[in-house]
Amino acid sequence: MDYLKKICEESGKCAGKKMRILFSGGEDRRILTTCIELKKEGIITPIILGRRNDVEDTAKKTGIDFRDLDFVDIDGSPNFLDIVKSYMEIRNGQVTVEDAHKILRYTNYFGMMMLYNGYVDGFISGSENSVIDVVKPAMRIIGTESGIERVSGGVLMVKGEEIYLMADCFVHMDPDSDVLADIAVETEETARKLGMEPRIAMLSFSTKGSAKHELVDKVTVAAEKAKSMNPNMELDGELQFDAAFVDSVGKQKAPGSKVAGKANVFVFPSLEAANIGYKIGQSLGGFRAVGTIIQGLKKPVGAICEEADEETIMALAKVIAQLARKVGK
């Protein structure tokens, strides 16, 4: 069964527990179209956050009727003052009422507060924002899970029943061994919540000492630190991609490894490598790249990539909803 269809089937069994997923960027035709399809499907409750005039203008120009969708007008929300009060409590005297009013006119801040206060179960930011524009309010308002100091960006690679998880594709430009270890732990947790049995490869241009370089050392140290943080993880590194992915190569280059040749979670040594890697899988391998998944937060947050089509946005909504079902479990 197709992985995304499997998620839908599991969601359908959760009677009365539709996850409420909030989308910013309602002035984007793709988001309006996606939310209408999600509403028809009936698995998720999509909610649009935006400014009514902007959203109505897009709907009118594109012939989309969104009147049946749940809509939150950021400039006219009846919950705005409660959200201002709650935000000031979070900031603990660091902002004035006037500052809070200004900050919460930004959709990412208002959306995070809706998620924080439990009005919705998950939040997906529109493609008009950079990932960093999403991460900053998420860290400030939602916060990280216990034992996690930083967040990272994961991408789920889906093709039929094949699924792989890659990180960090969006946040940390040049992570050191401490950051890489955190990324590994966060990505393993994401994989488990998405129903995977994670086997994590810490990627490099070397396999088990085949090359000597400080960049290789960074990955081997990160692997050791990640294992100390979570000794139950199936994780190995450093591994070249072919050693991690191809069974025959894994047996040759890393004999005895439980991960080599069987990995389904890939932690890249840099953002540059990760971004190139997932786009190769997307463009040459025919995989659908579903992301960004902001990993390590207490509640699920996603961000839409600029090139995402409606089908990919729908897939991201289902992934965020699946993560929402696992909150607190």
Stockholm file with secondary structure:
# STOCKHOLM 1.0

chainA/1-329         MDYLKKICEESGKCAGKKMRILFSGGEDRRILTTCIELKKEGIITPIILGRRNDVEDTAKKTGIDFRDLDFVDIDGSPNFLDIVKSYMEIRNGQVTVEDAHKILRYTNYFGMMMLYNGYVDGFISGSENSVIDVVKPAMRIIGTESGIERVSGGVLMVKGEEIYLMADCFVHMDPDSDVLADIAVETEETARKLGMEPRIAMLSFSTKGSAKHELVDKVTVAAEKAKSMNPNMELDGELQFDAAFVDSVGKQKAPGSKVAGKANVFVFPSLEAANIGYKIGQSLGGFRAVGTIIQGLKKPVGAICEEADEETIMALAKVIAQLARKVGK
#=GR chainA/1-329 SS CCHHHHHHHHHHTSTTCCEEEEESCTTSHHHHHHHHHHHHHTSEEEEEEECHHHHHHHHHHHTCCCTTSEEEETTTCTTHHHHHHHHHHHHTTSSCHHHHHHHTTSHHHHHHHHHHTTSCSEEEECTTSCHHHHHHHIIIIICBCTTCCCCEEEEEEEETTEEEEEECSSSCSSCCHHHHHHHHHHHHHHHHHTTCCCEEEEECSCSTTSSCCHHHHHHHHHHHHHHHHCTTCEEEEEECHHHHHCHHHHHHHSTTCSSTTTCCEEECSSHHHHHHHHHHHHHTSCCEEEEEEEETBSSCEEECCTTCCHHHHHHHHHHHHHHHHTTTC
#=GC SS_cons         CCHHHHHHHHHHTSTTCCEEEEESCTTSHHHHHHHHHHHHHTSEEEEEEECHHHHHHHHHHHTCCCTTSEEEETTTCTTHHHHHHHHHHHHTTSSCHHHHHHHTTSHHHHHHHHHHTTSCSEEEECTTSCHHHHHHHIIIIICBCTTCCCCEEEEEEEETTEEEEEECSSSCSSCCHHHHHHHHHHHHHHHHHTTCCCEEEEECSCSTTSSCCHHHHHHHHHHHHHHHHCTTCEEEEEECHHHHHCHHHHHHHSTTCSSTTTCCEEECSSHHHHHHHHHHHHHTSCCEEEEEEEETBSSCEEECCTTCCHHHHHHHHHHHHHHHHTTTC
//
